[in-house]
Amino acid sequence: MNQGQHIVVIGAGILGLTLSYDLLKAGYKVTLLEAEAQIGGMSASFDCAGMRLERYYHFFCLPDKPLFQLLRELGLEQKLVWRRTTMGFFYEGKLYDWGTPKALFRFPQLNLFDKLRFGLLVWLSIKHSTWSKLDSITAKKWINSFIGSKAYDVLFESLLHLKFHQFEDVLSAAWIWRRLRRVGRSRDKRMKETLAYLSGGVELLLNALHSQIITLEGTVWLNSPVDKVYLDNGRVSGVRVKGQDYPCDTVISTIPLPYIAELIPDLSSEVKSRFEQIDNIGIVCVVLKLQQKLTDYFWLNISDSRIALPGLIEYSNLNSLSSTTLYFPFYLHRTHPDFGQSDDVFKQKVNSYCRMINADFTPEWIEAAFVHRYEYAQPVCVPHFLEHLPPIRSEIHGLFTVDTSYYYPEDRSMSESIRVARELAQLLQKESKTLSSDSKD
């Protein structure tokens, strides 16, 4: 590829926006296509009864350096607000403090030996920086080897089952280790947690990237789902949007991998099968706006046989919003019978859960309730996960595919989206220079 060629980026989430921004800075012509009426993907905001709020919760940790670098570049670093946060654990009808050594040793459901082993697991996860040995085993086997089956059942079984259901036993240990490490490294020596949010919301960053794209003479099309990527002699030649064909030299898809086989029917059956084998968990997320606090915790882990949630996020205990705001994420595979239940059913479930967690809660507390759904929210990361993924650079010349799967072993986060986007932009620039050099020779 040479600079000046036309690149189409599919998907205007944070990955697609950052990628388009970097490619435009490098001199490429870029058209960014988004199926929805707004930018942002899972980071997009909505009108929460007069208050702008992300559809799905976002927070930032101390290790999120790619995010901080981009914020500095866009002049938004001063909008990052750091706060002490606390974690709770609702276990079989009782609410406990959680997330600190003091809370762990006061927790009555484990013996001292199990508590020491769990503390060791967390400490080693924070200290170790390599993951290759964990890539070959499951999270369940790894965690059990450290803390034993009793502690696993109390601390992890419900959390992992209610997020991954039938995939609970095949999750990669490397993936769960990175989750423990990222949040753990956002704590001080006393294990006090510090997290951040953007004053003005994630929408502030999305809009800044969009503005930069327009300033750099890029094009952003909303309400523009791609029907097909079409090929000519084994290379990309264009895209079809709403029945209209548009020529281009390169296509970079940032939408979930399961869409690719249908989007690009000319792929070989072998490559198609690799896309189709990547499984994802969907999400139905209920957002409540309340008149008063439900708890004092930002993050509440839940292990209660009556509650079909791995946890809830009381976002207003991180971000000082005008109203108490909570997220209730139901993680469900798109084929799960509950995924298609009505919004009212999910709202009723949340109402009953709130009463279980806080006996003072009444429905009159609710100022507004919303439900958001996403079919492909979380890749199911099995051992040796990267080996299962199709290469980012396709067998088709000029075709690249990337989504949150390629963050592995990192979990999906805005910072990882930015990192992967910038690495891909650098790869494309490097290839352009190599081809340019070869042509001169």
C-alpha positions in Angstrom: 0.0 0.0 0.0 1.1 3.6 -0.6 0.0 6.7 1.2 -2.8 8.4 -0.6 -4.7 5.2 -1.2 -8.3 5.0 -0.1 -8.9 3.1 3.1 -12.4 2.2 4.3 -12.7 1.5 8.1 -15.8 -0.3 9.2 -17.1 0.5 12.7 -16.9 3.8 14.5 -16.2 2.5 18.0 -13.1 3.8 19.8 -11.0 1.3 17.8 -12.3 2.5 14.4 -12.1 6.2 15.4 -8.5 6.0 16.7 -7.4 4.0 13.7 -9.0 6.4 11.3 -7.4 9.4 13.1 -3.9 7.9 13.0 -4.2 6.8 9.3 -5.4 10.3 8.3 -2.4 11.8 10.2 -0.2 9.5 8.1 -1.6 10.8 4.9 -4.1 8.2 3.9 -7.6 9.0 2.5 -10.0 7.4 5.0 -13.8 6.8 5.0 -15.2 5.6 8.3 -18.5 3.7 8.0 -20.9 3.2 11.0 -24.1 1.3 10.9 -25.7 3.2 13.8 -26.9 6.8 13.9 -24.1 7.8 16.2 -20.4 7.0 16.8 -19.0 5.1 19.7 -20.3 1.5 19.5 -20.3 0.0 23.0 -18.8 3.4 24.2 -21.7 5.4 22.8 -23.9 7.6 25.1 -27.6 8.1 25.4 -30.0 10.5 27.0 -30.6 9.1 30.5 -33.6 11.2 31.5 -31.8 14.5 30.9 -28.3 13.3 31.6 -25.8 12.1 29.1 -24.5 8.7 30.1 -22.7 5.8 28.4 -24.9 2.8 27.5 -22.4 0.5 29.1 -20.2 1.4 32.1 -16.6 2.6 31.6 -13.8 3.3 34.0 -10.0 3.7 33.8 -7.2 2.1 35.7 -3.6 3.3 36.4 -2.0 0.9 33.8 -4.2 2.4 31.0 -1.2 4.2 29.4 -2.4 4.2 25.7 -5.6 6.0 26.8 -3.6 8.6 28.8 -1.3 9.2 25.8 -4.2 9.8 23.4 -5.9 12.1 25.9 -2.7 14.2 26.2 -2.5 14.3 22.4 -6.1 15.6 22.1 -5.7 18.1 25.0 -8.1 16.2 27.2 -5.8 14.9 30.0 -7.2 17.5 32.4 -10.6 15.9 32.1 -9.5 12.7 33.7 -10.7 12.6 37.3 -9.2 10.1 39.8 -11.2 8.9 42.8 -10.9 6.3 45.6 -13.4 3.6 45.0 -14.6 0.7 47.1 -15.8 -2.8 46.3 -18.5 -4.9 48.0 -19.5 -8.5 47.9 -23.2 -9.6 48.3 -23.0 -13.2 49.3 -26.2 -15.3 49.9 -28.2 -12.4 51.2 -25.5 -10.5 53.2 -23.5 -7.5 52.2 -19.8 -7.5 52.9 -16.9 -5.1 52.3 -14.5 -6.5 49.8 -11.3 -5.8 47.8 -8.9 -5.1 50.7 -6.8 -7.4 53.0 -8.9 -6.2 56.0 -12.2 -7.0 54.2 -10.8 -10.5 53.2 -9.8 -11.5 56.7 -13.2 -10.3 58.1 -15.1 -12.3 55.5 -16.7 -15.2 57.5 -17.4 -17.6 54.6 -13.8 -18.8 54.3 -11.2 -20.3 56.7 -7.9 -18.5 57.3 -6.0 -20.9 55.1 -8.3 -20.3 52.1 -8.1 -16.5 52.7 -4.3 -16.6 52.7 -4.3 -18.6 49.4 -6.7 -16.2 47.8 -4.5 -13.3 48.9 -1.5 -15.0 47.4 -3.3 -15.5 44.1 -4.1 -11.8 43.8 -0.6 -10.7 44.9 1.0 -13.0 42.3 -1.4 -11.8 39.6 -0.3 -8.2 40.3 3.4 -9.0 40.4 3.8 -11.4 37.5 4.1 -9.8 34.1 4.3 -12.9 31.9 1.4 -15.1 30.8 2.7 -17.8 28.4 2.5 -20.6 31.0 -1.1 -19.6 31.8 -2.1 -19.7 28.2 -2.3 -23.5 28.1 -4.6 -24.0 31.1 -8.2 -23.1 32.1 -9.0 -20.4 34.6 -10.9 -22.9 36.7 -8.0 -25.3 36.9 -5.5 -22.5 37.7 -7.7 -20.8 40.4 -8.5 -24.2 42.0 -4.8 -25.1 42.2 -4.2 -21.9 44.2 -7.3 -21.5 46.5 -9.0 -24.9 46.4 -12.5 -25.9 45.4 -14.3 -24.4 48.5 -12.9 -20.9 48.0 -13.5 -21.2 44.2 -17.1 -22.1 44.8 -17.5 -19.1 47.1 -15.5 -16.5 45.2 -15.5 -17.4 41.6 -18.1 -20.0 40.6 -21.1 -17.8 40.4 -19.2 -14.9 38.9 -17.8 -16.9 36.0 -20.9 -19.0 35.5 -23.2 -16.0 35.3 -20.9 -14.3 32.8 -20.0 -17.2 30.7 -22.5 -19.9 31.4 -21.7 -23.0 29.3 -18.2 -21.6 28.7 -17.2 -21.3 32.4 -15.0 -24.4 32.4 -13.0 -23.5 29.2 -11.9 -19.9 29.9 -8.2 -19.2 29.6 -6.2 -18.7 32.8 -4.2 -16.0 31.1 -7.4 -14.0 30.4 -8.6 -14.1 34.0 -5.1 -13.3 35.3 -4.9 -10.1 33.2 -8.3 -9.0 34.7 -6.9 -9.4 38.2 -3.7 -7.7 37.3 -5.2 -4.7 35.6 -7.5 -3.7 38.5 -4.9 -4.9 41.1 -2.3 -2.5 39.7 -4.7 0.4 40.2 -4.3 -0.1 44.0 -1.7 1.2 46.4 0.3 -0.9 48.9 -2.6 -1.0 51.3 -4.8 -2.3 48.4 -6.8 0.9 48.3 -8.3 1.2 44.8 -8.1 4.3 42.6 -10.0 4.5 39.4 -10.8 7.3 36.9 -13.6 8.7 34.7 -13.7 11.4 32.1 -15.4 14.6 33.2 -18.0 15.1 30.5 -18.1 11.4 29.8 -16.5 9.1 27.2 -18.5 11.0 24.6 -16.0 13.8 25.1 -13.2 11.6 23.7 -15.3 10.2 20.9 -16.3 13.6 19.8 -12.7 14.9 19.9 -11.6 12.0 17.6 -14.5 12.6 15.3 -13.7 16.3 15.1 -10.0 15.5 14.3 -11.1 13.1 11.6 -13.2 15.8 9.9 -10.4 18.4 10.3 -7.9 16.0 8.6 -10.4 15.7 5.7 -11.6 12.2 6.6 -15.2 11.2 5.9 -17.6 9.7 8.5 -20.8 8.1 7.3 -23.5 7.3 9.9 -26.5 5.0 9.3 -24.3 3.2 6.8 -24.1 -0.5 7.4 -21.9 -2.3 5.0 -23.7 -5.0 3.0 -20.7 -6.5 1.4 -16.9 -6.2 0.8 -16.4 -7.1 -2.8 -13.2 -8.4 -4.4 -11.5 -8.5 -7.7 -8.9 -11.1 -8.5 -8.1 -11.9 -4.8 -7.9 -8.3 -3.6 -10.3 -5.7 -2.2 -11.9 -3.5 -4.7 -14.8 -1.8 -2.8 -17.7 -1.9 -0.4 -21.4 -2.0 -0.9 -23.4 0.3 1.4 -27.2 0.4 1.1 -27.0 -1.2 -2.3 -24.5 1.3 -3.7 -20.9 0.2 -4.5 -18.0 2.4 -3.5 -14.4 1.6 -4.7 -11.5 1.5 -2.3 -8.1 -0.1 -2.0 -8.1 -1.3 1.6 -10.9 -2.3 4.0 -10.2 -2.6 7.8 -13.1 -4.1 9.7 -13.3 -3.3 13.4 -16.8 -4.9 14.0 -17.2 -8.2 15.9 -15.6 -11.1 14.0 -18.8 -13.2 13.8 -20.1 -10.7 11.2 -17.2 -11.2 8.9 -18.2 -14.5 7.1 -21.5 -12.9 6.0 -19.9 -9.6 5.1 -17.2 -11.1 2.9 -18.8 -14.2 1.3 -15.8 -14.7 -1.0 -13.5 -15.8 1.8 -12.3 -19.4 1.6 -14.4 -21.9 3.6 -11.4 -22.5 5.9 -11.1 -18.8 6.8 -14.8 -18.5 7.2 -14.9 -21.3 9.7 -12.2 -19.7 11.8 -14.4 -16.5 12.0 -17.5 -18.5 12.8 -15.7 -20.5 15.6 -15.0 -17.4 17.7 -17.8 -17.3 20.2 -19.0 -14.3 22.1 -21.2 -13.6 25.1 -23.9 -10.9 24.7 -25.2 -8.4 27.2 -28.5 -7.0 28.3 -27.7 -4.1 30.5 -30.3 -2.3 32.7 -29.4 1.2 33.7 -31.3 2.7 36.6 -31.4 6.4 37.7 -32.4 6.5 41.4 -33.2 9.2 43.9 -30.7 7.9 46.4 -27.9 5.4 46.8 -28.4 1.7 46.7 -25.0 1.0 48.3 -21.7 2.7 49.1 -19.8 0.6 46.6 -18.7 1.3 43.1 -18.4 -2.4 42.2 -20.5 -5.0 43.9 -19.7 -8.7 43.2 -22.7 -10.9 43.7 -23.0 -14.6 44.6 -26.6 -15.2 45.6 -28.7 -18.1 44.3 -31.6 -15.8 43.8 -29.8 -13.3 41.7 -28.9 -14.0 38.0 -26.2 -11.3 38.0 -22.4 -11.6 38.5 -22.4 -8.0 39.9 -23.6 -4.5 39.6 -21.9 -1.2 39.1 -23.0 1.9 41.1 -21.4 4.3 38.7 -22.3 7.4 40.6 -20.0 6.2 43.4 -17.1 6.8 41.0 -18.5 9.7 38.9 -20.2 12.4 41.0 -23.3 12.6 38.8 -26.5 14.6 39.6 -28.4 11.3 40.3 -27.5 7.9 41.6 -26.8 5.7 38.5 -26.4 2.0 38.4 -25.6 -0.6 35.7 -27.0 -4.2 36.0 -25.2 -6.3 33.3 -26.9 -9.6 32.4 -24.3 -11.6 30.4 -26.2 -13.9 28.0 -25.3 -15.8 24.8 -27.5 -14.6 22.0 -29.0 -18.1 21.8 -29.9 -18.1 25.5 -33.7 -18.1 26.0 -33.5 -15.1 28.4 -31.7 -12.9 25.8 -34.9 -12.3 24.0 -37.0 -11.5 27.0 -38.7 -8.1 27.0 -37.2 -5.0 28.6 -39.9 -5.0 31.2 -38.9 -8.5 32.4 -35.3 -7.3 32.9 -36.5 -4.2 34.7 -38.7 -6.3 37.0 -35.7 -8.6 37.8 -33.6 -5.6 38.7 -36.3 -4.1 41.0 -36.5 -7.4 43.0 -32.7 -7.6 43.2 -32.5 -4.0 44.6 -34.9 -4.9 47.3 -32.7 -8.0 48.2 -29.6 -5.9 48.4 -31.1 -2.9 50.2 -34.2 -3.5 52.3 -35.1 0.2 52.3 -35.4 0.2 48.5 -38.8 0.9 47.0 -39.8 1.3 43.3 -40.5 4.9 44.1 -36.7 5.5 44.2 -36.6 4.9 40.4 -36.5 8.1 38.3 -35.8 6.3 35.0 -34.9 2.8 33.7 -33.3 1.9 30.4 -32.3 -1.4 28.7 -29.4 -1.8 26.2 -28.5 -4.9 24.3 -25.4 -6.0 22.4 -25.0 -9.5 20.8 -21.2 -9.7 20.8 -20.0 -8.0 24.0 -17.3 -10.4 25.3 -15.2 -12.9 23.3 -15.0 -16.3 24.9 -11.2 -16.6 25.4 -10.1 -20.2 25.6 -6.6 -21.5 26.2 -4.2 -20.7 23.2 -6.8 -18.2 22.1 -4.6 -16.3 19.7 -4.0 -19.5 17.7 -7.7 -19.8 17.1 -8.0 -16.3 15.6 -7.8 -15.6 11.9 -4.8 -13.4 11.1 -5.5 -9.7 11.1 -4.0 -9.4 7.6 -6.4 -11.5 5.6 -5.6 -13.9 2.7 -7.4 -11.2 0.6 -5.0 -8.4 -0.4 -6.1 -5.2 1.2 -8.4 -6.8 3.8 -7.7 -6.5 7.6 -10.0 -7.7 10.4 -9.7 -6.8 14.0 -11.9 -6.6 17.1 -11.7 -7.0 20.8 -10.6 -10.6 20.5 -7.1 -9.5 19.5 -6.6 -7.8 22.9 -6.0 -11.2 24.4 -4.9 -11.8 27.1 -6.0 -8.3 28.0 -9.7 -7.8 28.6 -11.7 -5.4 26.4 -11.2 -1.8 27.5 -11.0 1.5 25.8 -7.2 1.6 26.5 -6.7 -1.7 24.7 -8.8 -0.5 21.8 -6.5 2.5 21.4 -3.4 0.4 21.7 -4.5 -2.1 19.0 -5.7 0.7 16.7 -2.3 2.5 16.9 -0.3 -0.7 16.4 -2.3 -1.5 13.3 -1.9 2.0 11.9 1.8 1.7 12.4 1.9 -1.7 10.7 0.1 -0.2 7.7 2.6 2.7 7.5 5.5 0.3 7.8 4.2 -1.8 4.9 3.7 1.3 2.8 7.3 2.3 3.3 8.5 -1.1 2.5 6.5 -1.3 -0.7 7.6 2.2 -1.7 11.2 1.3 -1.1 10.9 -2.0 -3.1 9.3 -0.1 -6.1 12.3 2.4 -6.1 14.7 -0.5 -6.2 
